[in-house]
Amino acid sequence: MSQAMLRMTAVQLLEQYRDGALSPVDVANAMLDQIERVDSETNGFCLVDRDTTLALARESEQRYRQNQPQGVLDGVPVAIKDVFFTPMWPTRKGSQAVDPKHTLDRTSPATAALARHGYVPVGKTTTSEFGWKAVTDNPVDGVTNNPWNPQKTAGGASGGSAVAVALGMAPLALGTDSGGSIRIPASFCGLVGFKPSSGEVPHWPTSPFGSLTQAGPMTWTVQDCALMMNVITEHDHRDTRAIPRRHIDYLGNLGRSIKGLRIAYSPNLGYVDVDPDIERAVAQAVDVFRELGAEVVRVDPGFSDPLPAFGHLFYGGVANAIRELGSKKRERMDPQLVKVAEKAGRLTMLDYMGAVDESVRLRERMANFHQKYDLLLTPTLPITAFKTGREVPEDWPNTRWPTWTPFTYPFNMTGQPAITVPCGFDSSGMPIGLQLVGARYNDALVLQTADAYQQAHDLTDCRPALMS
């Protein structure tokens, strides 16, 4: 039965809890045992505290016995990326420059909302240091490997959260996305990963990457993703950038027909070289959308690669993250992080404001684009997972990660909602993801359409070998 628990979605677990067929304590034990059994291969978790997790699971179990469940997630295990504050556990952000004692007794909006709904946190998951790159390793916790092939990267910076879900160590996980850090590891690990619209999910403290960063869910199914969105979008006064609450029932919105939707299909944005296996898988997904009644038109959104502007904004954020750290602390950090931060520190105000201007122009272009097309469909990434412990693939012509993530970072610059959904595997058996991008604040349509595709092309029975 424990193996069956590991494969259940949050929606399924909640049904079992309500029926009395499963106990939150049994489920938490099964997932903690799974962490002990397989995480040495992947290093998805940087902190596990069985006593605290089981104490919270027992509280949930008691509430069910009294027929008084708390909120909509009571008893569901959740993995927490180690950038979110959890009052009972330290938050290191993968850095020896952070004093973990100073992070206790604090909570982030997302973890506060999850707690109000009775979640059972199973631990903190590994990230790159301060979330600065799209693979997961740091000087404190080491390297996180892909659950489908531990010789390959899990992606990042939310790689630990992706591993947790992919290996049945939690059905839900929290991640953050500043340039693709939810969507990249979700795609590499065969999951659903959703970057909400800018300001849709309250996030505090403000990220050093500013409005590029959004908190969001990582799950096996779009249904679970929507369920988690119903929780983490709750109001929190501390995020002064958050938009007014819209009280959307994302889960209840699923199941609607997508017949008649106009979807723009851009296989390469007009300038990206894409692996042939990925081209084929995404093209086959286009046929599924057409069978579901959507009108799919092959068209590019019409912008050139905004990488230089993104680099100024993102690496300016890296420089901002460590601006007050002295030389002794910097010596203990990822040397490549320090290198890019010091380079970005030499940017002028006009360099930075020019990048802001380009973001505004890109936002305007996409707003106009969505007057004609409801959604944009692309690959999530042009490559599948590569050798672990590296920032870029072997023999890659560039040294920095954004050069292999051209489909993700533009939509951090625009603040649009974007989701990755599994759509197949390459010739070596590594997962491939497709990306759906919606107009700003049309998060519900993105989730609805992704769910329609997943229901028609369900790959959730395909699990990594470490699950068996």
QUIQUIJO-V780694 format. One record per run of one state. SS is the DSSP state (h for helix, s for strand, l for the rest). FROM is the first residue (numbers start at 1). TO is the last residue. Records with the same first field share a line. If there is no record, write none. Layout:
SS=FROM-TO / FROM-TO
//
This chain:
l=1-1 / 7-9 / 20-23 / 43-44 / 48-49 / 66-76 / 82-85 / 87-88 / 90-99 / 104-108 / 117-119 / 126-128 / 132-136 / 139-141 / 144-144 / 146-151 / 154-158 / 167-171 / 178-182 / 189-191 / 196-209 / 213-213 / 220-221 / 233-261 / 266-275 / 292-294 / 299-306 / 322-326 / 332-334 / 345-348 / 370-374 / 380-386 / 388-400 / 405-409 / 415-417 / 426-430 / 439-442 / 457-464 / 468-468
h=2-6 / 10-19 / 24-42 / 50-65 / 100-103 / 109-116 / 129-131 / 159-166 / 183-188 / 210-212 / 222-232 / 276-291 / 307-321 / 327-331 / 335-344 / 349-369 / 401-404 / 410-414 / 443-456 / 465-467
s=45-47 / 77-81 / 86-86 / 89-89 / 120-125 / 137-138 / 142-143 / 145-145 / 152-153 / 172-177 / 192-195 / 214-219 / 262-265 / 295-298 / 375-379 / 387-387 / 418-425 / 431-438
//
